Amino acid sequence: YTCKLSEEEHPLFLRLVAGPSIDALSFVLKEQQTGEVMWDAFSIPELQNFLRILDKEEQDQMGSITRRYNAYREKLEEAMRATGGPG
């Protein structure tokens, strides 16, 4: 079954007390779901800052993907040249 641990429960201690058998006790940690964001609670400057952060993260991700595929393209072209294929 699934349950949320209370503030008084300590997963490592519970695991140690349960002993080595994973049949006696096991845990699956999940990220807490916070629900819907109440955007009205933020000021315009705060929202603009969120947008700047998201734009930077998006640019970083696009750069990472572009670099990865450029590296793949270079390796493929190099392999094609080595086998005498087009390229």
N, C-alpha and C positions, 0 to 999 in steps of 0.2 A: 504494500500500500504506500501511498505518498502522503507525507505530512511535512509541515514546516517545523523546524527545530525551534524551540523556545530560546530565549536569551540565556537561560540557566543551563541548557544542554551544551555539552562540548563534544563534538564528533570524534576527535582523536581519543579522548578518554573513554567514550562509549565503545569505540572499536577495540581498544586495549582490554577493557573489562570483558568484552564478548569472547575474547580468545582468538586463536588463529583461524577458526573455521569461518569461511565466508557465508556458509549456510545459516549461521547463527545471527549474523547482522551484516548488512552491507549498506552503503550510501551511494546515492547519485546526486551530485551537486548540480543545481540548476541556477541560472541567473534569475534574479528577482525581476518579475514583471511589474513595471511601474504604472502601466495603463496609459491612458491618453494624456498628452501634454496640454496644459492649460495655457495656451499662447497669450491669452488676454492678461495674464499676470505679469508679463514682461513689458518693459519699456521699449520704445522704438530703438534707442541706442543698443540695448541688449539684443534685440532681434537682429539688428544690422550686424552686430558682432558675431552672432550665430551664423549668419549668412557668409561672413568673411571666413570663418573657420571651416564651414562646409565647402566653400569654393577652394580653399587651400587644400583640404583633404582630397577633393575631386581632382585637382591638378596633380597632386602627388600620386594618386592612383593611376591616372592616365599616363603620367610619365613612366611609372613603373611598368605598366603593361606595354607601352611603346618600346621601352628598352629591352624588355624580355623578347618581344616578337622580332625586333631588329637583330638581336643576338641569334635567334632561331633562323632568321632569313640568311644571315651571314654564314652560319654553319651549313645550311642547306646548299647555298651557292658554292661554298668551299668543297663540299662533298661532290657536287655535280662537276666542278672543275677537275677534281681529282679523278673522276671516272671518265672524263672526256665528254661528258654530256653538255647540253647547251647552258650558257651562263658564263 
